[in-house]
């Protein structure tokens, strides 16, 4: 259970970071 929760947390964290970087690049390009 803990391992799955940790794995899900890491995946969500990665998605958040990727989305943040995408937004940053989009703002920079505009």
C-alpha positions as CSV (number, residue, x, y, z in Angstrom):
1,X,0.0,0.0,0.0
2,X,2.7,2.5,1.0
3,X,4.8,1.7,-2.0
4,X,1.9,2.2,-4.4
5,X,1.0,5.5,-2.6
6,X,4.7,6.6,-2.9
7,X,4.8,5.7,-6.6
8,X,1.6,7.5,-7.3
9,X,2.9,10.6,-5.4
10,X,6.1,10.5,-7.5
11,X,4.1,10.3,-10.7
12,X,1.8,13.2,-9.8
13,X,4.8,15.2,-8.7
14,X,6.5,14.6,-12.1
15,X,3.3,15.6,-13.9
16,X,3.1,18.8,-11.9
17,X,6.7,19.7,-12.6
18,X,6.3,18.9,-16.4
19,X,3.1,21.0,-16.5
20,X,4.8,23.9,-14.7
21,X,7.8,23.8,-17.1
22,X,5.4,23.7,-20.1
23,X,3.5,26.7,-18.8
24,X,6.9,28.5,-18.2
25,X,8.1,27.9,-21.7
26,X,4.7,28.9,-23.2
27,X,4.8,32.2,-21.2
28,X,8.4,32.7,-22.4
29,X,7.6,32.1,-26.0
30,X,4.7,34.6,-26.0
